[in-house]
Protein backbone atom coordinates (compact mmCIF):
# COMPACT_ATOMS: atom_id res chain seq x y z
CA UNK A 1 0.00 0.00 0.00
CA UNK A 2 1.41 3.33 -1.00
CA UNK A 3 2.18 5.99 1.56
CA UNK A 4 -0.23 8.89 1.38
CA UNK A 5 0.56 12.60 1.09
CA UNK A 6 0.71 14.58 4.31
CA UNK A 7 0.18 18.18 5.26
CA UNK A 8 -0.10 20.19 8.44
CA UNK A 9 -3.76 20.14 9.47
CA UNK A 10 -4.42 23.83 9.77
CA UNK A 11 -7.91 25.06 8.98
CA UNK A 12 -6.43 27.75 6.78
CA UNK A 13 -4.64 25.09 4.74
CA UNK A 14 -7.80 23.04 4.32
CA UNK A 15 -9.65 26.16 3.19
CA UNK A 16 -6.91 26.95 0.69
CA UNK A 17 -7.01 23.43 -0.68
CA UNK A 18 -10.76 23.63 -1.15
CA UNK A 19 -10.59 26.99 -2.84
CA UNK A 20 -7.84 25.87 -5.24
CA UNK A 21 -9.93 22.87 -6.30
CA UNK A 22 -12.99 25.06 -6.78
CA UNK A 23 -11.07 27.34 -9.09
CA UNK A 24 -10.97 24.50 -11.61
CA UNK A 25 -7.38 25.07 -12.70
CA UNK A 26 -6.18 22.42 -15.14
CA UNK A 27 -3.54 20.89 -12.90
CA UNK A 28 -6.07 20.38 -10.11
CA UNK A 29 -8.48 18.92 -12.64
CA UNK A 30 -5.94 16.27 -13.57
CA UNK A 31 -5.82 15.09 -9.99
CA UNK A 32 -8.20 12.56 -8.53
CA UNK A 33 -9.70 12.79 -5.05
CA UNK A 34 -6.71 11.15 -3.38
CA UNK A 35 -4.29 13.60 -4.97
CA UNK A 36 -2.80 11.32 -7.61
CA UNK A 37 -2.57 12.50 -11.20
CA UNK A 38 -5.33 10.93 -13.25
CA UNK A 39 -3.66 9.30 -16.28
CA UNK A 40 -6.92 9.67 -18.21
CA UNK A 41 -6.76 13.43 -17.92
CA UNK A 42 -4.77 15.01 -20.77
CA UNK A 43 -1.93 17.34 -19.91
CA UNK A 44 -2.66 21.02 -20.33
CA UNK A 45 -1.54 22.44 -23.65
CA UNK A 46 -2.71 26.00 -23.08
CA UNK A 47 -4.51 25.85 -26.41
CA UNK A 48 -8.31 25.65 -26.55
CA UNK A 49 -9.66 22.79 -28.64
CA UNK A 50 -12.33 23.38 -31.27
CA UNK A 51 -15.27 20.93 -31.34
CA UNK A 52 -15.86 18.51 -34.20
CA UNK A 53 -19.17 17.72 -35.88
CA UNK A 54 -20.77 14.37 -34.97
CA UNK A 55 -21.24 13.72 -38.70
CA UNK A 56 -17.52 12.99 -38.94
CA UNK A 57 -17.80 10.10 -36.46
CA UNK A 58 -18.86 6.66 -37.68
CA UNK A 59 -21.29 4.82 -35.39
CA UNK A 60 -22.08 1.10 -35.46
CA UNK A 61 -25.83 0.44 -34.94
CA UNK A 62 -25.04 -3.05 -33.59
CA UNK A 63 -22.61 -1.87 -30.93
CA UNK A 64 -23.67 -2.21 -27.27
CA UNK A 65 -20.62 -0.51 -25.75
CA UNK A 66 -19.89 2.81 -27.47
CA UNK A 67 -16.67 4.60 -26.57
CA UNK A 68 -16.35 8.20 -27.78
CA UNK A 69 -13.62 9.38 -25.42
CA UNK A 70 -11.65 12.54 -26.26
CA UNK A 71 -13.20 13.02 -29.70
CA UNK A 72 -13.66 16.79 -29.32
CA UNK A 73 -17.44 16.38 -29.52
CA UNK A 74 -19.13 19.73 -28.88
CA UNK A 75 -22.78 18.66 -29.07
CA UNK A 76 -24.61 15.40 -28.41
CA UNK A 77 -26.51 14.58 -31.61
CA UNK A 78 -26.94 11.88 -34.23
CA UNK A 79 -26.95 9.01 -31.73
CA UNK A 80 -30.42 7.74 -32.71
CA UNK A 81 -28.84 4.81 -34.60
CA UNK A 82 -27.49 3.36 -31.33
CA UNK A 83 -30.69 1.52 -30.44
CA UNK A 84 -28.78 -1.41 -28.92
CA UNK A 85 -26.35 0.73 -26.94
CA UNK A 86 -26.11 -0.14 -23.23
CA UNK A 87 -22.91 1.68 -22.31
CA UNK A 88 -22.07 5.12 -23.71
CA UNK A 89 -18.85 6.92 -22.82
CA UNK A 90 -18.49 10.57 -23.83
CA UNK A 91 -15.57 11.33 -21.52
CA UNK A 92 -13.20 14.23 -22.13
CA UNK A 93 -15.13 16.05 -24.78
CA UNK A 94 -16.37 19.63 -25.15
CA UNK A 95 -20.04 18.97 -24.42
CA UNK A 96 -21.90 21.87 -22.83
CA UNK A 97 -25.42 20.42 -22.63
CA UNK A 98 -27.04 17.04 -22.03
CA UNK A 99 -29.49 16.59 -24.91
CA UNK A 100 -30.73 14.30 -27.70
CA UNK A 101 -30.52 11.09 -25.69
CA UNK A 102 -34.25 10.26 -25.63
CA UNK A 103 -33.97 7.46 -28.19
CA UNK A 104 -31.39 5.51 -26.16
CA UNK A 105 -33.97 3.74 -24.03
CA UNK A 106 -31.76 0.67 -23.48
CA UNK A 107 -28.88 2.64 -21.99
CA UNK A 108 -27.54 1.27 -18.69
CA UNK A 109 -24.42 3.40 -18.23
CA UNK A 110 -23.75 6.99 -19.29
CA UNK A 111 -20.33 8.58 -18.77
CA UNK A 112 -20.00 12.36 -19.26
CA UNK A 113 -16.88 12.81 -17.14
CA UNK A 114 -14.75 15.87 -17.95
CA UNK A 115 -16.93 18.05 -20.17
CA UNK A 116 -18.38 21.54 -19.75
CA UNK A 117 -21.88 20.65 -18.59
CA UNK A 118 -23.62 23.16 -16.32
CA UNK A 119 -26.96 21.41 -15.69
CA UNK A 120 -28.35 17.91 -15.19
CA UNK A 121 -31.24 17.82 -17.67
CA UNK A 122 -32.98 15.85 -20.42
CA UNK A 123 -32.38 12.49 -18.77
CA UNK A 124 -36.02 11.59 -18.06
CA UNK A 125 -36.30 8.98 -20.85
CA UNK A 126 -33.27 6.99 -19.72
CA UNK A 127 -35.33 4.92 -17.31
CA UNK A 128 -33.11 1.84 -17.52
CA UNK A 129 -29.93 3.67 -16.57
CA UNK A 130 -28.02 2.24 -13.61
CA UNK A 131 -24.80 4.26 -13.63
CA UNK A 132 -24.31 7.97 -14.33
CA UNK A 133 -21.01 9.86 -14.19
CA UNK A 134 -21.01 13.64 -14.63
CA UNK A 135 -17.81 14.28 -12.67
CA UNK A 136 -15.42 17.11 -13.57
CA UNK A 137 -18.04 19.43 -15.01
CA UNK A 138 -19.61 22.71 -13.90
CA UNK A 139 -22.75 21.56 -12.10
CA UNK A 140 -24.07 23.71 -9.27
CA UNK A 141 -27.11 21.62 -8.35
CA UNK A 142 -28.25 18.01 -8.16
CA UNK A 143 -31.44 17.97 -10.22
CA UNK A 144 -33.25 16.34 -13.13
CA UNK A 145 -32.86 12.77 -11.87
CA UNK A 146 -36.46 12.16 -10.77
CA UNK A 147 -37.20 9.51 -13.43
CA UNK A 148 -33.97 7.54 -12.98
CA UNK A 149 -35.41 5.22 -10.35
CA UNK A 150 -33.11 2.33 -11.36
CA UNK A 151 -29.95 4.34 -10.77
CA UNK A 152 -27.44 2.48 -8.59
CA UNK A 153 -24.24 4.49 -8.96
CA UNK A 154 -24.02 8.28 -9.22
CA UNK A 155 -20.69 10.08 -9.65
CA UNK A 156 -20.68 13.89 -9.35
CA UNK A 157 -17.06 14.40 -8.28
CA UNK A 158 -15.42 17.80 -8.70
CA UNK A 159 -18.25 20.11 -9.63
CA UNK A 160 -19.52 23.22 -7.84
CA UNK A 161 -22.44 21.62 -6.01
CA UNK A 162 -23.37 23.47 -2.82
CA UNK A 163 -26.16 21.28 -1.41
CA UNK A 164 -27.17 17.64 -1.21
CA UNK A 165 -30.71 17.67 -2.60
CA UNK A 166 -33.24 16.03 -4.93
CA UNK A 167 -32.12 12.46 -4.28
CA UNK A 168 -35.21 11.24 -2.40
CA UNK A 169 -36.53 9.10 -5.26
CA UNK A 170 -33.23 7.24 -5.83
CA UNK A 171 -34.07 4.54 -3.29
CA UNK A 172 -32.00 1.92 -5.15
CA UNK A 173 -28.81 3.97 -5.14
CA UNK A 174 -25.90 2.00 -3.63
CA UNK A 175 -23.00 4.39 -4.41
CA UNK A 176 -22.89 8.18 -4.24
CA UNK A 177 -19.75 10.21 -5.03
CA UNK A 178 -19.92 13.92 -4.19
CA UNK A 179 -16.27 14.59 -3.44
CA UNK A 180 -14.55 17.89 -4.28
CA UNK A 181 -17.62 20.10 -4.31
CA UNK A 182 -18.79 22.97 -2.08
CA UNK A 183 -21.05 21.06 0.29
CA UNK A 184 -21.27 22.41 3.84
CA UNK A 185 -24.08 20.32 5.39
CA UNK A 186 -24.88 16.60 5.42
CA UNK A 187 -28.61 16.51 4.64
CA UNK A 188 -31.39 14.93 2.59
CA UNK A 189 -29.93 11.43 2.63
CA UNK A 190 -32.61 9.78 4.77
CA UNK A 191 -34.40 7.89 1.99
CA UNK A 192 -31.26 6.33 0.53
CA UNK A 193 -31.64 3.15 2.57
CA UNK A 194 -29.84 1.02 -0.06
CA UNK A 195 -26.73 3.20 -0.04
CA UNK A 196 -23.56 1.21 0.64
CA UNK A 197 -20.81 3.71 -0.25
CA UNK A 198 -20.83 7.46 0.36
CA UNK A 199 -17.88 9.67 -0.70
CA UNK A 200 -17.78 13.30 0.41
CA UNK A 201 -14.07 14.10 0.58
CA UNK A 202 -12.77 17.64 0.04
CA UNK A 203 -15.89 19.62 0.83
CA UNK A 204 -16.62 22.08 3.65
CA UNK A 205 -18.61 19.85 6.00
CA UNK A 206 -18.32 20.73 9.69
CA UNK A 207 -20.61 18.18 11.38
CA UNK A 208 -21.34 14.47 11.02
CA UNK A 209 -25.14 14.40 11.10
CA UNK A 210 -28.33 13.20 9.40
CA UNK A 211 -26.93 9.75 8.59
CA UNK A 212 -29.36 7.71 10.70
CA UNK A 213 -31.29 6.27 7.73
CA UNK A 214 -28.22 4.74 6.08
CA UNK A 215 -28.45 1.33 7.76
CA UNK A 216 -26.70 -0.49 4.89
CA UNK A 217 -23.75 1.90 4.56
CA UNK A 218 -20.45 0.00 4.57
CA UNK A 219 -18.06 2.74 3.34
CA UNK A 220 -18.07 6.38 4.50
CA UNK A 221 -15.32 8.68 3.23
CA UNK A 222 -15.37 12.26 4.46
CA UNK A 223 -11.69 13.21 4.31
CA UNK A 224 -10.42 16.78 3.98
CA UNK A 225 -13.40 18.56 5.48
CA UNK A 226 -13.81 20.64 8.65
CA UNK A 227 -15.01 18.01 11.11
CA UNK A 228 -13.87 18.37 14.73
CA UNK A 229 -15.90 15.63 16.42
CA UNK A 230 -16.73 11.99 15.61
CA UNK A 231 -20.48 11.73 16.15
CA UNK A 232 -23.75 10.79 14.48
CA UNK A 233 -22.57 7.31 13.44
CA UNK A 234 -24.54 5.27 15.99
CA UNK A 235 -27.02 3.87 13.44
CA UNK A 236 -24.37 2.86 10.91
CA UNK A 237 -24.06 -0.64 12.31
CA UNK A 238 -22.95 -2.13 8.96
CA UNK A 239 -20.06 0.30 8.50
CA UNK A 240 -16.79 -1.42 7.56
CA UNK A 241 -14.59 1.41 6.28
CA UNK A 242 -14.44 4.89 7.78
CA UNK A 243 -12.15 7.58 6.34
CA UNK A 244 -11.82 10.79 8.38
CA UNK A 245 -8.28 11.94 7.58
CA UNK A 246 -7.33 15.61 7.20
CA UNK A 247 -9.96 17.09 9.49
CA UNK A 248 -9.68 18.72 12.92
CA UNK A 249 -10.61 15.77 15.16
CA UNK A 250 -9.07 15.79 18.64
CA UNK A 251 -10.65 12.74 20.33
CA UNK A 252 -11.44 9.22 19.09
CA UNK A 253 -15.03 8.65 20.22
CA UNK A 254 -18.53 7.87 19.02
CA UNK A 255 -17.70 4.48 17.48
CA UNK A 256 -19.46 2.30 20.06
CA UNK A 257 -21.94 0.81 17.57
CA UNK A 258 -19.58 0.47 14.62
CA UNK A 259 -18.28 -2.93 15.63
CA UNK A 260 -17.85 -4.21 12.07
CA UNK A 261 -15.18 -1.67 11.15
CA UNK A 262 -12.23 -3.24 9.31
CA UNK A 263 -10.59 0.04 8.23
CA UNK A 264 -10.32 3.18 10.37
CA UNK A 265 -8.50 6.20 8.97
CA UNK A 266 -8.02 9.17 11.31
CA UNK A 267 -4.69 10.30 9.85
CA UNK A 268 -3.68 13.96 9.83
CA UNK A 269 -5.92 15.16 12.64
CA UNK A 270 -5.14 16.46 16.16
CA UNK A 271 -5.54 13.26 18.16
CA UNK A 272 -3.33 12.89 21.26
CA UNK A 273 -4.47 9.47 22.46
CA UNK A 274 -5.61 6.17 20.94
CA UNK A 275 -8.74 5.33 22.91
CA UNK A 276 -12.30 4.02 22.76
CA UNK A 277 -11.63 1.44 20.02
CA UNK A 278 -10.80 -1.73 21.99
CA UNK A 279 -14.20 -3.14 20.91
CA UNK A 280 -13.25 -2.96 17.20
CA UNK A 281 -12.09 -6.57 17.06
CA UNK A 282 -12.48 -6.88 13.26
CA UNK A 283 -10.06 -4.04 12.54
CA UNK A 284 -7.52 -4.84 9.78
CA UNK A 285 -6.17 -1.39 8.90
CA UNK A 286 -5.57 1.51 11.29
CA UNK A 287 -4.32 4.82 9.93
CA UNK A 288 -3.17 7.24 12.65
CA UNK A 289 -0.15 8.93 11.05
CA UNK A 290 0.35 12.67 11.46
CA UNK A 291 -1.28 13.03 14.86
CA UNK A 292 0.11 13.64 18.35
CA UNK A 293 0.44 10.12 19.79
CA UNK A 294 3.30 10.06 22.35
CA UNK A 295 2.52 7.09 24.62
CA UNK A 296 3.33 3.51 23.66
CA UNK A 297 0.69 2.14 26.06
CA UNK A 298 -1.96 3.48 23.67
CA UNK A 299 -1.33 0.45 21.46
CA UNK A 300 -3.11 -1.69 24.07
CA UNK A 301 -6.34 -0.40 22.55
CA UNK A 302 -5.57 -2.45 19.43
CA UNK A 303 -4.69 -5.76 21.08
CA UNK A 304 -8.18 -7.22 20.66
CA UNK A 305 -7.95 -6.76 16.89
CA UNK A 306 -6.41 -10.14 16.12
CA UNK A 307 -6.63 -9.61 12.34
CA UNK A 308 -4.90 -6.23 12.35
CA UNK A 309 -2.37 -6.20 9.49
CA UNK A 310 -1.60 -2.55 8.71
CA UNK A 311 -0.75 0.28 11.11
CA UNK A 312 0.32 3.81 10.19
CA UNK A 313 1.87 5.81 13.04
CA UNK A 314 4.57 7.78 11.25
CA UNK A 315 5.00 11.45 12.05
CA UNK A 316 3.71 11.03 15.58
CA UNK A 317 6.02 11.71 18.57
CA UNK A 318 6.38 7.93 19.14
CA UNK A 319 8.24 7.61 15.85
CA UNK A 320 11.24 9.36 17.40
CA UNK A 321 11.88 6.23 19.48
CA UNK A 322 14.87 4.32 17.96
CA UNK A 323 12.92 1.09 18.62
CA UNK A 324 9.81 2.42 16.88
CA UNK A 325 9.17 -0.48 14.51
CA UNK A 326 10.26 -3.14 16.99
CA UNK A 327 7.89 -1.86 19.66
CA UNK A 328 4.94 -1.92 17.27
CA UNK A 329 5.81 -5.48 16.23
CA UNK A 330 6.01 -6.64 19.86
CA UNK A 331 2.78 -4.91 20.88
CA UNK A 332 0.83 -6.01 17.79
CA UNK A 333 2.23 -9.35 16.53
CA UNK A 334 -0.40 -9.79 13.80
CA UNK A 335 0.73 -6.63 11.97
CA UNK A 336 2.40 -7.21 8.60
CA UNK A 337 2.84 -3.61 7.47
CA UNK A 338 4.06 -0.60 9.47
CA UNK A 339 3.55 2.66 7.63
CA UNK A 340 4.48 2.10 3.98
CA UNK A 341 6.88 -0.76 4.67
CA UNK A 342 6.08 -4.44 4.96
CA UNK A 343 7.63 -6.38 7.83
CA UNK A 344 10.37 -8.83 6.88
CA UNK A 345 10.55 -12.04 8.83
Long-range contacts (C-beta under 8 A, 24 or more apart in sequence): 1-310, 1-337, 1-340, 2-340, 3-314, 3-339, 3-340, 4-34, 4-35, 4-245, 4-267, 4-289, 5-35, 6-267, 6-268, 6-289, 6-290, 6-315, 7-246, 7-268, 9-246, 9-247, 9-248, 9-268, 9-269, 9-270, 9-290, 11-226, 11-248, 14-224, 14-225, 14-226, 14-246, 17-202, 17-224, 18-182, 18-202, 18-203, 18-204, 18-224, 21-158, 21-180, 21-202, 22-160, 22-182, 24-138, 29-114, 29-136, 29-158, 33-157, 33-158, 33-179, 33-180, 33-199, 33-201, 33-202, 40-91, 40-92, 41-92, 41-114, 42-70, 42-92, 49-94, 51-75, 51-93, 51-94, 54-78, 54-79, 68-93, 69-93, 75-99, 76-100, 76-101, 79-103, 79-104, 87-111, 90-115, 91-115, 97-121, 97-122, 98-122, 98-123, 101-125, 101-126, 112-137, 113-137, 113-155, 119-143, 119-144, 120-144, 120-145, 123-147, 123-148, 131-155, 134-159, 135-159, 135-177, 141-165, 141-166, 142-166, 142-167, 145-169, 145-170, 156-181, 157-181, 157-199, 163-187, 163-188, 164-188, 164-189, 167-191, 167-192, 178-203, 179-203, 179-221, 185-209, 186-210, 186-211, 189-213, 189-214, 197-221, 200-225, 201-225, 201-243, 207-231, 207-232, 208-232, 208-233, 211-235, 211-236, 222-247, 223-247, 223-265, 229-253, 229-254, 230-254, 230-255, 233-257, 233-258, 244-269, 245-269, 245-287, 251-275, 252-276, 252-277, 255-280, 262-307, 263-287, 266-291, 267-291, 267-312, 273-298, 274-298, 274-299, 274-301, 274-302, 275-301, 276-301, 277-301, 277-302, 278-302, 278-303, 278-304, 279-304, 280-304, 280-305, 281-305, 281-306, 282-307, 283-307, 283-308, 284-308, 284-309, 284-310, 285-309, 285-310, 285-311, 286-310, 286-311, 286-312, 287-312, 288-312, 288-313, 288-316, 289-313, 289-314, 289-315, 289-316, 289-339, 290-314, 290-315, 290-316, 291-316, 292-316, 292-317, 293-317, 293-318, 294-318, 296-321, 296-327, 296-331, 299-327, 299-328, 299-331, 299-332, 300-331, 302-331, 302-332, 303-331, 303-332, 305-334, 306-334, 307-334, 308-332, 308-334, 308-335, 309-334, 309-335, 309-336, 309-337, 310-335, 310-336, 310-337, 311-335, 311-337, 311-338, 311-339, 312-338, 312-339, 313-338, 313-339, 314-339
